[in-house]
Amino acid sequence: ANGNYRNGQNETGWGILEIETFNDFSEEIQSYAAGLIEGYCERLHNYIKNNLNWIKLKVNLLAKKDIYWHNTFTQLTGINDGYENNYYGEEEYYYIPNVSFKNSSVLLIQMSGDFFDLEHVFKKSENLEYEPSHCSGFIKITEGNKDLLMSHVSMSGYNTMNRILKLYKFAFDKKQSPGNIVSFSGYPAALSSADDYTLTSAGILSMETTIAVFNEPLYNKVKSKGQLHCWLRSYIANRLSVTARDWVRIFGRYNSGTYNNQWTVLDYKLFKPGQELPKNDLIWILEQIPGLVVSRDITWFINRYGYWPSYNIPFLSKISELSGFNEKGLLNNWWRWGYTPRAKIFHRDHNKVKDLKTLKELMRYNDYTHDEYSRCKCDPHIQLNISTRGDLNPKNGKYEVSGMGFRNHGSIDYKGTNFELFKQLRFEVIGGPTYGGPGNLPYFSWSNTKINTTHYGQPINWNFTEFTTIVIPQMGITFIVMIKQTEIQFFTHYVPLYNHSET
């Protein structure tokens, strides 16, 4: 069943609930699912409503004296007003800067990652798959400390490949907002990356890989008041942080227990090519579960081992214990830090990374039919790698863990940067699932895949190659903003993407 609930009581006196069921199931199952969805929609709506009311109270009370609460929902309101054409005044396209705290479709886009855990909080289904989407993260110091590379591969449903590379460049007071310029991979209408992979003008690069919460009673710690969702805390941390230590401290406030991740935060300002690495504060990690945030300086790790891997398993013992990973790791190395297949591949191959080219090769690596670490007690017995392709697994296979089998899930991109690119807030990217390489994998195509899901607006064939993001002062559709007292008017004109005389 699908459900949609909209609270229009202030406008019409009515709330509107739409429930749709499907004839693939018996009438008994359809009826039960309809009731289940109705209860879920209303409980979720009330939770979001109460959370927004609490945020509104804090913003109204503190925004003028605490930069933490300043401007975030103003930008969110602007996105929503632009999307809904909520203009004001006698003439069209006049907008009045304002702050709204309504439960809108644009807000729900921001919360896409938080819904991984909210589905458990509100028990959307009794048979929820425990594990959210996977990602792979990696940092490498090259020989002689000549370069410092940082990369991330997002893994998600192939229907989520409507991607956007964003650059926000705000003329804010740099003392108050050191991260006034941010460059990141993201999604339409989303203020934060959600991958996450974000470069800031303060010299900070933050990324995350999601961790599951197997200890379900922890979700009782998720409340509608006194907590801020992950997207908002990461947005604020990226804007306000000067150091990696700052970032984890700021992000750790008001933990919502939703979109629980292992965050890796690198301070590129502390790296000097060819010189000895600092002993402290170069790299911090933060791990979050409902009710607890733990952060640590792990600069020692890259000094000792020359790399840092992140692969959806907690590194910190307290988080591993409370989340349930310790117990799950006794059942299968799939959930065990240092022993899961991606951990072994990273440890074996990290010294092959010498530059951006070899970084890309490692992060797009998938030779699942030959690699010894891809083996599992499955039929077929080959599944696992750095950039997964769940669409290539047989539907009728037998797997140790459901996440190993055929499903709408796999790598959907590649992002990688080094010291020189980062100084310009640039990074290399590839859109789409991994293909080719030593495994000679076919590229993903909606024309022949067995994945059956909507993919509006996507290209059919995903055989793209890498390119480097370029910061151009004027590109594409440019909006000229005219301010008249408290009103803003937008005029649109087209500026060519490239000056052909310079290409």
HELIX and SHEET records of a PDB file:
HELIX    1   1 GLN A    9  THR A   12  1                                   4    
HELIX    2   2 GLU A   27  LEU A   62  1                                  36    
HELIX    3   3 ILE A   67  TRP A   69  5                                   3    
HELIX    4   4 THR A   72  GLU A   84  1                                  13    
HELIX    5   5 SER A  105  GLN A  110  1                                   6    
HELIX    6   6 PHE A  115  VAL A  121  1                                   7    
HELIX    7   7 GLU A  143  ASN A  145  5                                   3    
HELIX    8   8 TYR A  158  THR A  160  5                                   3    
HELIX    9   9 GLU A  216  LYS A  221  5                                   6    
HELIX   10  10 CYS A  230  LEU A  240  1                                  11    
HELIX   11  11 ALA A  244  PHE A  251  1                                   8    
HELIX   12  12 TYR A  268  LEU A  270  5                                   3    
HELIX   13  13 THR A  299  TYR A  305  1                                   7    
HELIX   14  14 SER A  317  SER A  323  1                                   7    
HELIX   15  15 PHE A  325  LEU A  331  1                                   7    
HELIX   16  16 ASN A  333  TRP A  335  5                                   3    
HELIX   17  17 PRO A  341  ASP A  349  1                                   9    
HELIX   18  18 HIS A  350  LYS A  352  5                                   3    
HELIX   19  19 LEU A  356  MET A  363  1                                   8    
HELIX   20  20 GLU A  372  SER A  374  5                                   3    
HELIX   21  21 GLY A  390  LEU A  392  5                                   3    
HELIX   22  22 SER A  402  MET A  404  5                                   3    
HELIX   23  23 PHE A  419  PHE A  422  1                                   4    
HELIX   24  24 HIS A  500  GLU A  502  5                                   3    
SHEET    1   A 2 ASN A   2  GLY A   8  0                                        
SHEET    2   A 2 TRP A  14  GLU A  20 -1                                        
SHEET    1   B 3 TYR A  94  TYR A  95  0                                        
SHEET    2   B 3 GLU A 487  TYR A 494 -1                                        
SHEET    3   B 3 ILE A 477  LYS A 484 -1                                        
SHEET    1   C 4 TYR A 307  SER A 310  0                                        
SHEET    2   C 4 CYS A 135  ILE A 141 -1                                        
SHEET    3   C 4 LEU A 148  SER A 156 -1                                        
SHEET    4   C 4 GLY A 410  SER A 411 -1                                        
SHEET    1   D 6 TYR A 307  SER A 310  0                                        
SHEET    2   D 6 CYS A 135  ILE A 141 -1                                        
SHEET    3   D 6 LEU A 148  SER A 156 -1                                        
SHEET    4   D 6 ASP A 413  THR A 417 -1                                        
SHEET    5   D 6 GLU A 428  GLY A 431 -1                                        
SHEET    6   D 6 PHE A 467  THR A 468 -1                                        
SHEET    1   E 7 ILE A 164  LYS A 169  0                                        
SHEET    2   E 7 ILE A 181  GLY A 186 -1                                        
SHEET    3   E 7 TYR A 197  THR A 200 -1                                        
SHEET    4   E 7 ILE A 204  THR A 210 -1                                        
SHEET    5   E 7 ASN A 261  ASP A 267 -1                                        
SHEET    6   E 7 ILE A 283  ILE A 289 -1                                        
SHEET    7   E 7 LEU A 292  ASP A 297 -1                                        
SHEET    1   F 2 PHE A 444  SER A 445  0                                        
SHEET    2   F 2 ASN A 461  TRP A 462 -1                                        
END                                                                             
